[in-house]
């Protein structure tokens, strides 16, 4: 059972918005234009990046398998649908470029997280060394020796 009064957006609208987001348009500008909460646009983009077009579908649960592969396995927003008769060879270089850009963005996010972690641990180590009373020798918590 869905949320009472919740708006339902078509898959076509979601795909168009995600295509514009992936092309680099600002989330706030698209949200204002479409009258949609920006958080929802971020959610759609995350679903698309994780699952492809199938992630934008309103249908929940297991995705249908078409021609022995999941719908998101080879179909991207820039590729024509196999049902429309568009040849996959025409969109292949654009697909490879889009996949490479997505992979680069993913790796840049990973490097950013790792840099933040390194900064955190370096600062923690610096603070630990500053409050440490002796020269790093292990301390005992025992109150008496045995």
TIRO-2110 file (N, C-alpha, C; in Angstrom, 1 decimal):
// TIRO-2110
0.8, -1.2, 0.0, N, 1, A
0.0, 0.0, 0.0, CA, 1, A
0.9, 1.2, 0.0, C, 1, A
0.7, 2.2, -0.9, N, 2, A
1.5, 3.3, -1.1, CA, 2, A
1.1, 4.5, -0.1, C, 2, A
1.9, 5.5, -0.2, N, 3, A
1.6, 6.7, 0.7, CA, 3, A
0.4, 7.4, 0.1, C, 3, A
-0.6, 7.8, 0.9, N, 4, A
-1.8, 8.5, 0.4, CA, 4, A
-1.4, 9.8, -0.1, C, 4, A
-1.8, 10.1, -1.4, N, 5, A
-1.6, 11.4, -2.0, CA, 5, A
-0.2, 11.5, -2.7, C, 5, A
0.5, 10.4, -2.7, N, 6, A
1.9, 10.5, -3.3, CA, 6, A
1.7, 10.5, -4.8, C, 6, A
2.5, 11.4, -5.5, N, 7, A
2.5, 11.5, -6.9, CA, 7, A
3.2, 10.3, -7.5, C, 7, A
2.8, 9.9, -8.7, N, 8, A
3.4, 8.8, -9.4, CA, 8, A
3.9, 9.4, -10.7, C, 8, A
5.2, 9.2, -10.9, N, 9, A
5.9, 9.8, -12.1, CA, 9, A
6.1, 8.7, -13.1, C, 9, A
6.0, 9.0, -14.4, N, 10, A
6.1, 8.0, -15.5, CA, 10, A
7.6, 7.6, -15.6, C, 10, A
7.9, 6.4, -16.1, N, 11, A
9.2, 6.0, -16.3, CA, 11, A
9.9, 6.9, -17.4, C, 11, A
9.2, 7.4, -18.3, N, 12, A
9.7, 8.2, -19.4, CA, 12, A
10.2, 9.5, -18.8, C, 12, A
9.4, 10.1, -17.9, N, 13, A
9.8, 11.4, -17.2, CA, 13, A
11.1, 11.1, -16.4, C, 13, A
11.1, 10.0, -15.6, N, 14, A
12.3, 9.7, -14.8, CA, 14, A
13.5, 9.6, -15.7, C, 14, A
13.4, 8.8, -16.8, N, 15, A
14.5, 8.6, -17.7, CA, 15, A
15.1, 9.9, -18.2, C, 15, A
14.1, 10.8, -18.6, N, 16, A
14.5, 12.1, -19.2, CA, 16, A
15.3, 12.9, -18.2, C, 16, A
14.7, 13.0, -16.9, N, 17, A
15.4, 13.7, -15.9, CA, 17, A
16.7, 13.2, -15.6, C, 17, A
16.9, 11.9, -15.4, N, 18, A
18.2, 11.3, -15.1, CA, 18, A
19.1, 11.5, -16.3, C, 18, A
18.7, 11.5, -17.5, N, 19, A
19.6, 11.8, -18.6, CA, 19, A
20.1, 13.2, -18.5, C, 19, A
19.3, 14.1, -18.1, N, 20, A
19.7, 15.5, -18.0, CA, 20, A
20.7, 15.6, -16.8, C, 20, A
20.4, 14.9, -15.7, N, 21, A
21.3, 15.0, -14.6, CA, 21, A
22.7, 14.4, -14.9, C, 21, A
22.7, 13.3, -15.7, N, 22, A
23.9, 12.7, -16.1, CA, 22, A
24.7, 13.5, -17.1, C, 22, A
24.0, 14.4, -17.8, N, 23, A
24.6, 15.3, -18.7, CA, 23, A
25.2, 16.5, -18.0, C, 23, A
24.9, 16.7, -16.7, N, 24, A
25.6, 17.7, -16.0, CA, 24, A
24.7, 18.9, -15.5, C, 24, A
23.4, 18.8, -15.8, N, 25, A
22.5, 19.9, -15.4, CA, 25, A
22.4, 19.9, -13.9, C, 25, A
22.1, 21.0, -13.3, N, 26, A
22.0, 21.1, -11.9, CA, 26, A
20.7, 20.5, -11.4, C, 26, A
20.8, 19.9, -10.3, N, 27, A
19.6, 19.2, -9.7, CA, 27, A
18.5, 20.3, -9.3, C, 27, A
19.0, 21.4, -8.7, N, 28, A
18.0, 22.4, -8.2, CA, 28, A
17.3, 23.0, -9.4, C, 28, A
17.9, 23.2, -10.5, N, 29, A
17.3, 23.8, -11.7, CA, 29, A
16.2, 22.8, -12.3, C, 29, A
16.6, 21.6, -12.4, N, 30, A
15.6, 20.6, -12.9, CA, 30, A
14.4, 20.4, -11.9, C, 30, A
14.7, 20.4, -10.6, N, 31, A
13.7, 20.2, -9.6, CA, 31, A
12.7, 21.4, -9.7, C, 31, A
13.2, 22.6, -9.8, N, 32, A
12.3, 23.8, -9.9, CA, 32, A
11.5, 23.7, -11.1, C, 32, A
12.1, 23.4, -12.3, N, 33, A
11.4, 23.3, -13.5, CA, 33, A
10.3, 22.3, -13.5, C, 33, A
10.6, 21.1, -12.9, N, 34, A
9.6, 20.0, -13.0, CA, 34, A
8.7, 20.0, -11.8, C, 34, A
9.0, 20.8, -10.7, N, 35, A
8.2, 20.9, -9.5, CA, 35, A
8.3, 19.6, -8.7, C, 35, A
9.5, 19.0, -8.7, N, 36, A
9.7, 17.8, -8.0, CA, 36, A
10.8, 18.0, -6.9, C, 36, A
10.6, 17.4, -5.7, N, 37, A
11.5, 17.5, -4.6, CA, 37, A
12.9, 17.1, -5.1, C, 37, A
14.0, 17.9, -4.8, N, 38, A
15.3, 17.5, -5.3, CA, 38, A
15.8, 16.2, -4.7, C, 38, A
15.4, 15.8, -3.5, N, 39, A
15.8, 14.6, -2.9, CA, 39, A
15.4, 13.4, -3.8, C, 39, A
14.2, 13.5, -4.3, N, 40, A
13.7, 12.5, -5.2, CA, 40, A
14.6, 12.3, -6.5, C, 40, A
15.0, 13.5, -7.0, N, 41, A
15.9, 13.4, -8.2, CA, 41, A
17.2, 12.7, -7.8, C, 41, A
17.8, 13.0, -6.6, N, 42, A
19.0, 12.4, -6.2, CA, 42, A
18.8, 10.8, -6.1, C, 42, A
17.6, 10.5, -5.6, N, 43, A
17.3, 9.0, -5.4, CA, 43, A
17.2, 8.4, -6.8, C, 43, A
16.5, 9.0, -7.7, N, 44, A
16.4, 8.5, -9.1, CA, 44, A
17.8, 8.3, -9.7, C, 44, A
18.6, 9.3, -9.5, N, 45, A
20.0, 9.2, -10.1, CA, 45, A
20.8, 8.0, -9.5, C, 45, A
20.7, 7.9, -8.2, N, 46, A
21.4, 6.8, -7.5, CA, 46, A
20.8, 5.4, -8.0, C, 46, A
19.5, 5.3, -8.1, N, 47, A
18.9, 4.1, -8.6, CA, 47, A
19.4, 3.8, -10.0, C, 47, A
19.5, 4.8, -10.9, N, 48, A
19.9, 4.6, -12.2, CA, 48, A
21.4, 4.1, -12.2, C, 48, A
22.2, 4.8, -11.4, N, 49, A
23.6, 4.4, -11.4, CA, 49, A
23.8, 3.0, -10.9, C, 49, A
23.0, 2.6, -9.9, N, 50, A
23.1, 1.2, -9.3, CA, 50, A
22.5, 0.2, -10.2, C, 50, A
21.3, 0.4, -10.8, N, 51, A
20.6, -0.6, -11.5, CA, 51, A
20.3, -0.4, -13.0, C, 51, A
20.7, 0.8, -13.5, N, 52, A
20.3, 1.1, -14.8, CA, 52, A
18.9, 1.6, -15.0, C, 52, A
18.4, 1.5, -16.2, N, 53, A
17.0, 1.9, -16.4, CA, 53, A
16.0, 1.1, -15.6, C, 53, A
16.3, -0.2, -15.3, N, 54, A
15.4, -1.0, -14.6, CA, 54, A
15.2, -0.4, -13.2, C, 54, A
16.1, 0.3, -12.6, N, 55, A
16.0, 0.9, -11.3, CA, 55, A
15.0, 2.0, -11.2, C, 55, A
14.6, 2.6, -12.4, N, 56, A
13.7, 3.7, -12.4, CA, 56, A
12.2, 3.1, -12.5, C, 56, A
12.1, 1.9, -12.7, N, 57, A
10.7, 1.3, -12.9, CA, 57, A
9.9, 1.4, -11.6, C, 57, A
8.7, 1.6, -11.7, N, 58, A
7.8, 1.7, -10.5, CA, 58, A
7.5, 0.3, -10.0, C, 58, A
7.8, -0.7, -10.8, N, 59, A
7.5, -2.1, -10.4, CA, 59, A
8.5, -2.5, -9.3, C, 59, A
8.1, -3.1, -8.3, N, 60, A
9.0, -3.5, -7.2, CA, 60, A
9.3, -5.0, -7.3, C, 60, A
10.3, -5.4, -6.6, N, 61, A
10.6, -6.9, -6.6, CA, 61, A
11.6, -7.2, -7.7, C, 61, A
11.6, -8.5, -8.1, N, 62, A
12.6, -9.0, -9.0, CA, 62, A
12.3, -8.5, -10.4, C, 62, A
13.3, -8.0, -11.1, N, 63, A
13.1, -7.5, -12.5, CA, 63, A
13.0, -8.6, -13.5, C, 63, A
12.2, -8.4, -14.5, N, 64, A
12.0, -9.4, -15.5, CA, 64, A
13.3, -9.6, -16.3, C, 64, A
13.4, -10.8, -16.9, N, 65, A
14.6, -11.0, -17.7, CA, 65, A
14.1, -11.0, -19.2, C, 65, A
14.8, -10.3, -20.0, N, 66, A
14.5, -10.2, -21.4, CA, 66, A
15.7, -10.8, -22.2, C, 66, A
15.4, -11.7, -23.0, N, 67, A
16.4, -12.3, -23.9, CA, 67, A
17.6, -12.9, -23.1, C, 67, A
17.3, -13.4, -22.0, N, 68, A
18.3, -14.1, -21.2, CA, 68, A
19.2, -13.2, -20.4, C, 68, A
18.9, -11.9, -20.3, N, 69, A
19.7, -11.0, -19.6, CA, 69, A
18.8, -10.0, -18.9, C, 69, A
19.2, -9.4, -17.8, N, 70, A
18.4, -8.4, -17.1, CA, 70, A
18.3, -7.1, -18.0, C, 70, A
17.3, -6.4, -17.9, N, 71, A
17.1, -5.2, -18.8, CA, 71, A
18.2, -4.2, -18.6, C, 71, A
18.8, -4.1, -17.4, N, 72, A
19.8, -3.1, -17.2, CA, 72, A
21.2, -3.5, -17.6, C, 72, A
21.4, -4.8, -18.1, N, 73, A
22.7, -5.3, -18.4, CA, 73, A
23.3, -4.6, -19.6, C, 73, A
22.6, -4.3, -20.6, N, 74, A
23.2, -3.6, -21.7, CA, 74, A
22.5, -2.4, -22.2, C, 74, A
21.4, -2.0, -21.6, N, 75, A
20.6, -0.9, -22.1, CA, 75, A
20.9, 0.3, -21.2, C, 75, A
21.2, 1.4, -21.8, N, 76, A
21.5, 2.6, -21.1, CA, 76, A
20.6, 3.7, -21.6, C, 76, A
20.6, 4.9, -21.0, N, 77, A
19.7, 5.9, -21.5, CA, 77, A
20.0, 6.4, -22.9, C, 77, A
21.3, 6.4, -23.2, N, 78, A
21.7, 6.9, -24.5, CA, 78, A
21.5, 5.9, -25.7, C, 78, A
21.1, 4.7, -25.3, N, 79, A
21.0, 3.6, -26.3, CA, 79, A
19.6, 3.5, -26.8, C, 79, A
19.3, 3.3, -28.1, N, 80, A
17.9, 3.1, -28.5, CA, 80, A
17.4, 1.8, -28.0, C, 80, A
16.1, 1.7, -27.9, N, 81, A
15.5, 0.4, -27.4, CA, 81, A
15.6, -0.6, -28.5, C, 81, A
15.8, -1.9, -28.1, N, 82, A
15.9, -2.9, -29.1, CA, 82, A
14.6, -3.1, -29.8, C, 82, A
13.5, -2.7, -29.2, N, 83, A
12.2, -2.8, -29.8, CA, 83, A
11.9, -1.8, -30.9, C, 83, A
12.6, -0.7, -30.9, N, 84, A
12.3, 0.4, -31.8, CA, 84, A
13.1, 0.2, -33.1, C, 84, A
14.0, -0.7, -33.2, N, 85, A
14.7, -1.0, -34.4, CA, 85, A
16.0, -0.3, -34.6, C, 85, A
16.4, 0.6, -33.6, N, 86, A
17.6, 1.3, -33.6, CA, 86, A
18.8, 0.3, -33.4, C, 86, A
19.8, 0.4, -34.2, N, 87, A
20.9, -0.5, -34.2, CA, 87, A
21.8, -0.2, -33.0, C, 87, A
22.3, -1.2, -32.3, N, 88, A
23.2, -0.9, -31.1, CA, 88, A
24.5, -0.5, -31.5, C, 88, A
24.9, -0.7, -32.8, N, 89, A
26.3, -0.2, -33.1, CA, 89, A
26.4, 1.3, -33.2, C, 89, A
25.3, 2.0, -33.5, N, 90, A
25.4, 3.4, -33.6, CA, 90, A
25.6, 4.1, -32.3, C, 90, A
25.1, 3.5, -31.2, N, 91, A
25.3, 4.1, -29.9, CA, 91, A
26.5, 3.6, -29.1, C, 91, A
27.2, 2.6, -29.7, N, 92, A
28.2, 1.9, -28.9, CA, 92, A
29.3, 2.9, -28.4, C, 92, A
29.9, 3.7, -29.3, N, 93, A
31.0, 4.6, -28.7, CA, 93, A
30.5, 5.5, -27.6, C, 93, A
29.2, 6.0, -27.8, N, 94, A
28.7, 6.9, -26.8, CA, 94, A
28.5, 6.1, -25.5, C, 94, A
28.1, 4.9, -25.6, N, 95, A
27.9, 4.0, -24.4, CA, 95, A
29.2, 3.8, -23.7, C, 95, A
30.2, 3.5, -24.5, N, 96, A
31.5, 3.2, -23.9, CA, 96, A
32.1, 4.5, -23.2, C, 96, A
31.8, 5.6, -23.8, N, 97, A
32.3, 6.9, -23.2, CA, 97, A
31.5, 7.2, -21.9, C, 97, A
30.2, 6.9, -21.9, N, 98, A
29.3, 7.1, -20.7, CA, 98, A
29.8, 6.2, -19.6, C, 98, A
30.0, 4.9, -20.0, N, 99, A
30.5, 4.0, -19.0, CA, 99, A
31.8, 4.4, -18.4, C, 99, A
32.7, 4.8, -19.2, N, 100, A
34.1, 5.3, -18.8, CA, 100, A
33.9, 6.5, -17.8, C, 100, A
33.1, 7.4, -18.2, N, 101, A
32.9, 8.6, -17.3, CA, 101, A
32.3, 8.2, -16.0, C, 101, A
31.3, 7.3, -16.0, N, 102, A
30.7, 6.8, -14.8, CA, 102, A
31.7, 6.1, -13.9, C, 102, A
32.6, 5.3, -14.5, N, 103, A
33.6, 4.6, -13.8, CA, 103, A
34.6, 5.6, -13.2, C, 103, A
35.0, 6.6, -13.9, N, 104, A
35.9, 7.6, -13.4, CA, 104, A
35.3, 8.4, -12.3, C, 104, A
34.0, 8.7, -12.4, N, 105, A
33.3, 9.4, -11.3, CA, 105, A
33.3, 8.5, -10.0, C, 105, A
33.0, 7.2, -10.2, N, 106, A
33.0, 6.3, -9.1, CA, 106, A
34.3, 6.2, -8.4, C, 106, A
35.4, 6.1, -9.2, N, 107, A
36.7, 6.0, -8.6, CA, 107, A
37.1, 7.3, -7.9, C, 107, A
36.7, 8.5, -8.5, N, 108, A
37.0, 9.8, -7.8, CA, 108, A
36.3, 9.9, -6.5, C, 108, A
35.1, 9.4, -6.4, N, 109, A
34.4, 9.3, -5.1, CA, 109, A
35.1, 8.5, -4.1, C, 109, A
35.6, 7.3, -4.6, N, 110, A
36.3, 6.4, -3.7, CA, 110, A
37.6, 7.0, -3.2, C, 110, A
38.3, 7.7, -4.1, N, 111, A
39.5, 8.4, -3.7, CA, 111, A
39.2, 9.5, -2.6, C, 111, A
38.2, 10.2, -2.9, N, 112, A
37.8, 11.2, -1.9, CA, 112, A
37.4, 10.7, -0.5, C, 112, A
36.7, 9.5, -0.5, N, 113, A
36.4, 8.9, 0.8, CA, 113, A
37.7, 8.4, 1.5, C, 113, A
38.6, 7.9, 0.7, N, 114, A
39.9, 7.4, 1.3, CA, 114, A
40.7, 8.5, 1.8, C, 114, A
40.7, 9.7, 1.1, N, 115, A
41.4, 10.8, 1.6, CA, 115, A
40.8, 11.4, 2.9, C, 115, A
39.5, 11.4, 3.0, N, 116, A
38.9, 11.8, 4.2, CA, 116, A
39.2, 10.9, 5.4, C, 116, A
39.2, 9.6, 5.1, N, 117, A
39.6, 8.6, 6.1, CA, 117, A
41.0, 8.8, 6.6, C, 117, A
41.9, 9.0, 5.6, N, 118, A
43.3, 9.2, 6.0, CA, 118, A
43.5, 10.5, 6.8, C, 118, A
42.8, 11.5, 6.4, N, 119, A
42.9, 12.8, 7.2, CA, 119, A
42.4, 12.5, 8.6, C, 119, A
41.3, 11.8, 8.8, N, 120, A
40.7, 11.5, 10.1, CA, 120, A
41.7, 10.8, 11.0, C, 120, A
42.3, 9.7, 10.4, N, 121, A
43.2, 8.9, 11.2, CA, 121, A
44.5, 9.6, 11.5, C, 121, A
45.0, 10.4, 10.6, N, 122, A
46.2, 11.1, 10.9, CA, 122, A
46.0, 12.1, 12.0, C, 122, A
44.8, 12.8, 12.0, N, 123, A
44.5, 13.7, 13.1, CA, 123, A
44.3, 13.0, 14.4, C, 123, A
43.7, 11.8, 14.4, N, 124, A
43.5, 11.0, 15.6, CA, 124, A
44.8, 10.6, 16.1, C, 124, A
45.7, 10.2, 15.3, N, 125, A
47.1, 9.7, 15.7, CA, 125, A
47.9, 10.9, 16.3, C, 125, A
47.7, 12.1, 15.6, N, 126, A
48.4, 13.2, 16.1, CA, 126, A
47.9, 13.6, 17.5, C, 126, A
46.6, 13.6, 17.7, N, 127, A
46.0, 13.9, 19.0, CA, 127, A
46.4, 12.8, 20.1, C, 127, A
46.5, 11.6, 19.7, N, 128, A
46.9, 10.5, 20.6, CA, 128, A
48.3, 10.7, 21.0, C, 128, A
49.2, 11.0, 20.1, N, 129, A
50.6, 11.2, 20.4, CA, 129, A
50.7, 12.4, 21.3, C, 129, A
49.9, 13.5, 21.2, N, 130, A
50.0, 14.7, 22.0, CA, 130, A
49.6, 14.4, 23.4, C, 130, A
48.6, 13.5, 23.7, N, 131, A
48.1, 13.3, 25.0, CA, 131, A
48.8, 12.1, 25.7, C, 131, A
49.6, 11.3, 24.9, N, 132, A
50.3, 10.2, 25.4, CA, 132, A
51.4, 10.7, 26.3, C, 132, A
51.5, 10.1, 27.6, N, 133, A
52.5, 10.6, 28.6, CA, 133, A
53.9, 10.0, 28.4, C, 133, A
54.0, 8.8, 28.0, N, 134, A
55.3, 8.2, 27.8, CA, 134, A
55.5, 8.0, 26.3, C, 134, A
56.6, 7.5, 25.9, N, 135, A
57.1, 7.4, 24.5, CA, 135, A
56.4, 6.3, 23.7, C, 135, A
55.2, 6.1, 24.0, N, 136, A
54.5, 5.0, 23.2, CA, 136, A
54.6, 3.6, 23.8, C, 136, A
55.2, 3.5, 25.0, N, 137, A
55.4, 2.2, 25.6, CA, 137, A
54.0, 1.7, 26.0, C, 137, A
53.7, 0.4, 25.9, N, 138, A
52.4, 0.0, 26.3, CA, 138, A
52.1, 0.2, 27.8, C, 138, A
50.9, 0.6, 28.1, N, 139, A
50.6, 0.8, 29.5, CA, 139, A
49.7, -0.4, 30.0, C, 139, A
49.8, -0.6, 31.3, N, 140, A
49.1, -1.7, 31.9, CA, 140, A
47.9, -1.1, 32.7, C, 140, A
46.8, -1.8, 32.6, N, 141, A
45.7, -1.4, 33.4, CA, 141, A
45.5, -2.2, 34.7, C, 141, A
46.5, -3.0, 35.0, N, 142, A
46.5, -3.8, 36.2, CA, 142, A
46.8, -2.9, 37.4, C, 142, A
46.2, -3.2, 38.5, N, 143, A
46.5, -2.4, 39.7, CA, 143, A
47.6, -3.0, 40.5, C, 143, A
47.9, -4.3, 40.3, N, 144, A
49.0, -4.9, 41.0, CA, 144, A
49.7, -5.9, 40.1, C, 144, A
50.9, -6.2, 40.4, N, 145, A
51.7, -7.1, 39.6, CA, 145, A
51.6, -8.5, 40.1, C, 145, A
51.6, -9.5, 39.3, N, 146, A
51.6, -10.9, 39.7, CA, 146, A
52.9, -11.6, 39.5, C, 146, A
END
